């Protein structure tokens, strides 16, 4: 969704909460941290990664198709996304 809609962090979480309410989809078992990074300071984590050699964590992709499957199944979680 980040690539398609250009949203991240709190905006993405708010969108998913609205989606859940509007379409009556249970997202209680969806790990949002896996799909969206937190908003805020990006400079300090980049500096820490530079000095520690850690790589930038990759987010998993949540697609519009995943949201469609969630509406049909009335839930959105890893099992639905990976099916």
Secondary structure per residue as TSV (DSSP state, phi and psi in degrees):
chain	resnum	aa	ss	phi	psi
A	1	X	-	360.0	-31.7
A	2	X	H	-57.3	-45.3
A	3	X	H	-70.2	-39.6
A	4	X	H	-78.8	-48.4
A	5	X	H	-97.4	-16.4
A	6	X	-	71.8	30.2
A	7	X	-	-118.1	150.1
A	8	X	-	-144.6	176.4
A	9	X	H	52.4	-133.0
A	10	X	H	-60.9	-36.3
A	11	X	H	-61.8	-41.4
A	12	X	H	-66.9	-41.4
A	13	X	H	-63.8	-43.7
A	14	X	H	-61.4	-40.9
A	15	X	H	-60.1	-45.0
A	16	X	H	-67.5	-34.7
A	17	X	H	-66.2	-42.0
A	18	X	H	-63.4	-44.0
A	19	X	H	-56.9	-46.9
A	20	X	H	-59.8	-44.4
A	21	X	H	-71.3	-45.7
A	22	X	H	-63.2	-41.0
A	23	X	H	-105.9	8.4
A	24	X	T	54.7	51.8
A	25	X	-	-109.5	127.5
A	26	X	B	-77.9	116.2
A	27	X	-	-113.9	15.7
A	28	X	T	-63.8	-23.7
A	29	X	T	-102.2	12.2
A	30	X	-	-90.7	123.7
A	31	X	-	-84.1	94.6
A	32	X	G	-63.5	-29.4
A	33	X	G	-63.7	-24.1
A	34	X	G	-72.5	-25.2
A	35	X	T	-107.2	-22.4
A	36	X	-	-139.1	132.3
A	37	X	-	-81.0	156.3
A	38	X	-	-71.8	151.5
A	39	X	S	-79.2	162.8
A	40	X	S	127.1	-151.6
A	41	X	-	-64.6	119.9
A	42	X	-	-105.5	-14.1
A	43	X	H	-73.5	-49.0
A	44	X	H	-60.2	-47.9
A	45	X	H	-59.4	-35.4
A	46	X	H	-65.7	-40.5
A	47	X	H	-65.1	-43.0
A	48	X	H	-62.0	-43.6
A	49	X	H	-62.8	-38.1
A	50	X	H	-61.4	-47.7
A	51	X	H	-78.0	-26.6
A	52	X	H	-93.9	-15.0
A	53	X	-	81.3	5.4
A	54	X	-	-72.7	149.4
A	55	X	-	-88.9	158.2
A	56	X	-	-66.7	127.1
A	57	X	-	-65.9	133.2
A	58	X	-	-87.1	138.3
A	59	X	-	-88.0	146.5
A	60	X	-	-76.6	157.1
A	61	X	-	-92.0	129.8
A	62	X	-	-112.5	119.2
A	63	X	-	-105.2	166.8
A	64	X	H	-61.5	-37.1
A	65	X	H	-60.4	-38.9
A	66	X	H	-61.0	-41.6
A	67	X	H	-64.5	-38.0
A	68	X	H	-63.0	-44.5
A	69	X	H	-61.0	-38.9
A	70	X	H	-61.3	-40.6
A	71	X	H	-64.0	-44.3
A	72	X	H	-64.8	-38.8
A	73	X	H	-95.1	-5.3
A	74	X	T	62.9	22.1
A	75	X	B	-157.4	151.2
A	76	X	-	-134.8	113.2
A	77	X	S	-151.5	-176.9
A	78	X	H	-58.0	-39.5
A	79	X	H	-62.2	-44.0
A	80	X	H	-66.4	-44.6
A	81	X	H	-63.5	-39.7
A	82	X	T	-87.1	1.5
A	83	X	-	-86.4	360.0
